[in-house]
């Protein structure tokens, strides 16, 4: 399962080999200075906006890859599995993506481990 980690001044979304194949993408790295907020999401499988641009998706089951659109025209990188109903949304500014959405078993711990957001 994908992980959200801080590596120095970067936020890294670390993907498994299978997730890399499904997303048609490697690990995602964004500057920590681009992070504007981090939220716990209760229904993560339905939190991915718009339609799949590249990757794999089955609505209501999983979403892995790049998604574009929705009412807010948000570009999202998602790694969401149906076996974890909760997850984390990281809002970004000035990065390739507007947000990253990742499912995880204990989103509160992930948010705590990432640390405070500040520009």
N, C-alpha and C positions, 0 to 999 in steps of 0.2 A: 504494500500500500504506500502511496506517495507520502512524503514527509515535507513539512515546512521547517526550514532551518536557517539560522543566521550564520553566515560565513563572513566574518570581518564586517565590511560595510555593505554587504549584499544580503538579500533575502533569496534563498534558493529553494525551489520546489524540486525535490529529489524524487525521480520516478524509478519504478522497477523496470526491468527489461521489457516485460509484457506491456506496461503502461506506455513506454516509449514507442513500442510498435503500434499500439492502439491510437496514440496521439499523433503519430507520425512527427515526433518532436523529441528532442532530448530534454535534459533537465532545464528548467527555466530559472534564469538569474536576473534579478532586478536590483538596482541600487536601493539600499534601505532608505535613503533620502526621498525616494519616490513614494514611500508608504505613507498614506494619509489617515488610515484607520484600519482596525482589525475588529471583526465582529464574530460572535458565535452565531451560527445559523442552525435553527432547529429542524428544518425540512430541506436539507441540502440538495436532495435529488431534484427538487422543484425550484431551486434557487438559481439555476443556470438560465440566463435570458437568451432569447433569440434562437437562431438556428445554427447548426453545425457547419463550419467552414471547412475544417479539416480535422479528422480524428474519427472517433467511434461514439455512437450514441444510440440509446434505446429509451425513448421518453418514459420517465417514471422508474427506470431501472439503473441506467448509468449514463455518464457523460464524461468523455475523456478527449481532450483536445481543445481546439480553438472554436469559440462561438461568437457570433456577431449579430447584433440587432437588438430586438426587444424594443419596448417603448422608449427606453432611454438611449438607444443606439450605443450600447456598451460593448466593448470588445473584451471578452472573457477567456481566460485559460482555466479549464476545469479538469479536475480529477475526482470524480464523484462515483462512488459505488453504492448500490442499494443496500448492502449489508451494514452500512453505517448511515443511519438516518440524520445524524448531526454532523456539523463540520465548521469550517472557518472561511470567512470571506475577508480578503485583504484588498482594500481600496488603494488604487495607485494613481499618481498624477505625473505626467511627463515620462511615462514608460511605454513600452510597446503595447502593453495591455492596460485596460482601465481597471481590471480587477482579476483576482485569482480566487477560485472557489475550490476547496479541497475537503473531502469527507474524512473524518477521523473519529476514533472511538472516544477520545477525551479532549474535546476542543478547548475547554477551559485551561487544561495543562499546556496545550500548544500555545495559546495566547500568552500565558504566563511565561513560558520559556522564551518566546520571541522578545519579550521586553517591551518597554514603553515606546510609543510612536512619537516622533518629534522630528521636525525638519531642522 
